Amino acid sequence: MIAAAIQKKKNLYITGHHNESRSAGSTTPAHLPQQRSDNMAKALFASADILTLISVGFFGALLLFVALEMGRHSVKTASLPLTILVGVIALLVSMTAAFVIGIVVAFVMQRVGASRKDS
């Protein structure tokens, strides 16, 4: 069943929609290259059939490995308090808020550090 769905999506990618209007004097639709890339994106990223091919355990192991690597490298940062602050905000609020707040705090810390060196 999954193999048939994938084959159907591959055929759709290769052939495009057959019922589209054709441009004058052309044997293929004028928008076929764009349509093929759209169909391929749908086949790879928007299909539940593709996601069921990879087990949830594999995704979990991948996330664990990435988290361990990021944690290992975050200890080597120039500003550990800022890294911890951004991590906590990301967990409690959102990644967007953590990014914005991290940029603002890093800018303020840089300005305060520069003004202390000047005086």
ChimeraX attribute file (.defattr): number of C-alpha atoms within 10 A of each C-alpha:
attribute: neighborCount
match mode: 1-to-1
recipient: residues
	/A:1	7
	/A:2	12
	/A:3	11
	/A:4	9
	/A:5	14
	/A:6	16
	/A:7	12
	/A:8	13
	/A:9	19
	/A:10	16
	/A:11	13
	/A:12	17
	/A:13	21
	/A:14	15
	/A:15	13
	/A:16	22
	/A:17	15
	/A:18	10
	/A:19	7
	/A:20	12
	/A:21	11
	/A:22	14
	/A:23	11
	/A:24	9
	/A:25	6
	/A:26	8
	/A:27	8
	/A:28	16
	/A:29	17
	/A:30	14
	/A:31	13
	/A:32	17
	/A:33	13
	/A:34	11
	/A:35	18
	/A:36	17
	/A:37	14
	/A:38	13
	/A:39	20
	/A:40	17
	/A:41	13
	/A:42	13
	/A:43	20
	/A:44	15
	/A:45	11
	/A:46	12
	/A:47	14
	/A:48	11
	/A:49	16
	/A:50	15
	/A:51	12
	/A:52	10
	/A:53	10
	/A:54	10
	/A:55	9
	/A:56	11
	/A:57	9
	/A:58	10
	/A:59	11
	/A:60	11
	/A:61	11
	/A:62	12
	/A:63	12
	/A:64	12
	/A:65	12
	/A:66	12
	/A:67	12
	/A:68	12
	/A:69	11
	/A:70	11
	/A:71	11
	/A:72	11
	/A:73	10
	/A:74	15
	/A:75	12
	/A:76	9
	/A:77	11
	/A:78	9
	/A:79	12
	/A:80	12
	/A:81	10
	/A:82	17
	/A:83	16
	/A:84	14
	/A:85	14
	/A:86	22
	/A:87	17
	/A:88	14
	/A:89	17
	/A:90	17
	/A:91	10
	/A:92	11
	/A:93	10
	/A:94	13
	/A:95	15
	/A:96	11
	/A:97	14
	/A:98	20
	/A:99	15
	/A:100	12
	/A:101	17
	/A:102	20
	/A:103	14
	/A:104	12
	/A:105	15
	/A:106	15
	/A:107	12
	/A:108	12
	/A:109	14
	/A:110	12
	/A:111	12
	/A:112	12
	/A:113	11
	/A:114	11
	/A:115	10
	/A:116	9
	/A:117	8
	/A:118	7
	/A:119	5
